[in-house]
Structures are given as structure tokens and as C-alpha cells.
Amino acid sequence: MSWTDFYRRREILEAAVRHAQRTPGEPLALAEIPGATDVFGGEENLLLALQYKWTQVLGGHLRAELADPEDAAADGVGDQVDTVSRAWRRARSEHETLRAVLDSALTRHPSLANLHEGELRMLALTAGLAAPGEPTEEITRVGYAFDSLVRAGHHRPAAPARRRSPMGHLMRLLAPSA
């Protein structure tokens, strides 16, 4: 893929999210997004690219939250759940439409649902709520439960900011650019 192709794909993805803001909950109308049909062919491929973008965003926030050595030393095991929850809520608040587009498409596209379940397992494992050796189905169930709790709590006020190390602050600032 050339840089021109990369930037074109990125512009189409951004246009798809803008389009979704105007038509929340509806399937993406590729005909109304310039270049979408030519580049992605169909809604499922466009959604898979949007899922990849979400994964990058969420991963960046997780790395930023988990990378602060002062937090790691000060936090206990229970705080790992809070750290992962905080990363997910920040990613969602900064990319609310993107997450809504993906959530509304889960029942229409099984490939997207499979990726979502992989994300749920990753969250459960990263939060320390499941262990890598557990059965996949169990980790997925824990991930669904964790996801439900995080989504239910996303409206609650954020905890007061703690003093963070400059490195941790820099990682959090760079996370959205991932």
C-alpha cells in the first residue's frame, strides 16, 4: 500500500465516522461516503477497518495507562481493573461515534462480533480478571461482564486526577495519535 492509498483509506474512515454522526444507529451508506465502495467494496470491509482503528485507539490508551511506573508501584491488584476501565472510558469518550458504529454492526456482521469477543478477552486478561490458561469461553464471559460494567459506569464522574510522572503523562498524550 502506498502512502497515497494509506491517506485515502484514512480519509474514507474519517468520512464514515462523520457520516455515522449524522445517521446514528443506521448501517453505513457507502454510496454516500466518497470512495468507500471503490476502496472497501462493502460495509463489512469498511467496518473491519474501523474495528482495527478502534483497536489501535484502545491499545494506545491501555499502554498509556499501564506504562506509568509510579502507578504500577502504587497500585494494588484491584487497581488494575480501574486502570483498564479508565483506558476504555477515555477511548470511548474520545471516539464515541466510532464505538457506536461498531456496536450497532455487531449483530449484522459475524466477523466483527468475533473481533469484538477477542477485544473482550484482551480486556479481561489485561484487567487481571482472567488468566491466560482459562477456557476461551470463560474468558469471553468475563470480558462481557467487564464490558457491561464499564459501559454502565461510563457516565459517572471521573476520579480526581492523581499526580503522575512526566513519562506517564507523555504516554497518555501520545495515545490518541496511535
C-alpha positions in Angstrom: 0.0 0.0 0.0 1.4 3.4 -1.0 1.2 6.5 1.2 -1.4 7.9 -1.1 -3.6 4.7 -0.5 -3.0 5.0 3.2 -4.1 8.6 3.4 -7.1 7.9 1.1 -8.2 5.0 3.4 -7.8 7.1 6.4 -9.9 9.9 4.9 -12.6 7.5 4.0 -12.7 6.1 7.5 -13.0 9.6 9.0 -15.8 10.4 6.5 -17.6 7.2 7.5 -17.5 8.2 11.2 -18.7 11.7 10.3 -21.5 10.1 8.2 -22.4 7.9 11.2 -22.7 11.0 13.4 -25.4 12.3 11.1 -27.2 8.9 10.9 -26.7 7.2 14.3 -27.6 3.5 14.6 -28.1 3.0 10.8 -25.9 0.9 8.6 -23.2 2.8 6.8 -24.3 4.0 3.4 -21.2 3.5 1.3 -22.7 5.3 -1.7 -22.8 8.5 0.5 -19.2 8.2 1.5 -16.9 9.2 -1.4 -14.5 6.4 -2.4 -15.8 3.9 0.2 -17.1 1.4 -2.3 -14.0 1.6 -4.5 -11.6 1.1 -1.6 -13.5 -1.2 0.7 -16.1 -2.9 -1.6 -18.7 -3.3 1.1 -19.8 -2.3 4.5 -18.2 -5.3 6.3 -14.7 -4.4 5.0 -15.2 -0.8 6.0 -16.4 -1.9 9.4 -13.4 -4.2 9.8 -11.1 -1.3 9.1 -13.0 0.8 11.6 -12.6 -2.0 14.2 -8.8 -2.0 13.5 -8.8 1.8 14.2 -10.7 1.2 17.4 -8.2 -1.5 18.5 -5.3 0.9 17.9 -7.0 3.7 19.9 -7.9 1.4 22.8 -4.5 -0.2 22.7 -2.8 3.2 22.9 -4.9 4.2 25.9 -4.2 0.9 27.6 -0.4 1.2 27.1 -0.5 4.8 28.3 -2.4 3.9 31.5 -0.4 0.8 32.2 3.0 2.3 31.4 3.3 4.7 34.3 5.9 3.0 36.6 4.8 5.2 39.6 1.2 4.0 39.2 2.4 0.4 38.9 4.3 0.7 42.2 1.5 2.5 44.0 -1.5 0.5 42.6 -2.6 -2.8 44.0 -4.1 -5.7 42.0 -7.6 -4.3 42.3 -6.5 -1.1 40.7 -5.6 -2.9 37.5 -9.4 -3.2 36.9 -9.7 0.6 37.4 -6.8 1.3 35.1 -8.2 -0.8 32.3 -11.7 0.7 32.9 -10.2 4.2 32.8 -8.5 3.5 29.5 -11.6 2.1 27.9 -13.7 5.0 29.1 -11.2 7.5 27.7 -11.0 5.8 24.4 -14.8 5.7 24.2 -15.3 9.3 25.2 -12.8 10.5 22.5 -14.2 8.2 19.9 -17.9 7.8 20.9 -19.3 7.7 17.3 -16.7 5.1 16.2 -17.6 2.8 19.1 -21.3 3.3 18.5 -20.9 2.4 14.8 -19.1 -0.8 15.7 -21.6 -1.7 18.5 -24.6 -1.3 16.1 -23.0 -3.5 13.5 -22.1 -6.4 15.8 -25.3 -8.4 15.0 -25.1 -7.7 11.2 -21.5 -9.0 10.7 -20.3 -12.1 12.5 -16.6 -11.3 11.6 -17.0 -8.1 13.6 -18.5 -10.0 16.5 -15.6 -12.3 16.6 -13.1 -9.4 16.7 -15.2 -7.8 19.5 -15.1 -11.0 21.5 -11.3 -11.0 21.1 -11.2 -7.5 22.4 -13.3 -8.5 25.4 -10.9 -11.4 26.2 -8.0 -8.9 26.0 -9.7 -6.6 28.4 -10.5 -9.4 30.9 -6.9 -10.6 30.7 -5.4 -7.1 31.0 -7.6 -6.2 33.9 -6.4 -9.4 35.7 -9.9 -10.8 35.9 -9.0 -13.9 33.9 -5.8 -15.9 33.4 -4.4 -16.9 30.0 -4.8 -20.7 30.7 -8.6 -20.5 31.3 -11.0 -21.7 28.7 -11.7 -19.2 25.9 -15.4 -19.3 26.6 -14.9 -18.4 30.3 -12.5 -15.5 29.4 -15.1 -14.2 26.9 -17.9 -14.4 29.5 -15.7 -12.4 32.0 -15.0 -9.9 29.2 -18.7 -9.4 28.5 -19.3 -8.9 32.2 -16.4 -6.4 32.5 -17.6 -4.6 29.3 -21.1 -4.3 30.7 -19.8 -2.8 34.0 -17.5 -0.4 32.3 -20.3 0.8 30.0 -22.7 1.2 32.8 -20.2 3.3 34.7 -19.0 5.5 31.8 -21.4 8.3 32.9 -20.1 8.5 36.5 -17.7 11.4 37.2 -14.1 10.8 36.8 -12.0 10.3 39.9 -9.8 13.2 40.8 -6.6 13.3 38.9 -3.5 12.0 40.7 -0.1 13.4 40.3 1.6 11.4 37.5 5.1 11.1 36.4 6.1 13.1 33.3 6.6 9.8 31.3 3.2 8.6 32.1 1.7 11.9 31.1 3.6 11.9 27.8 2.3 8.4 27.1 -1.3 9.4 27.7 -0.9 12.4 25.4 0.6 10.2 22.6 -2.1 7.5 23.0 -4.7 9.2 20.8 -2.2 9.5 17.9 -1.8 5.7 17.8 
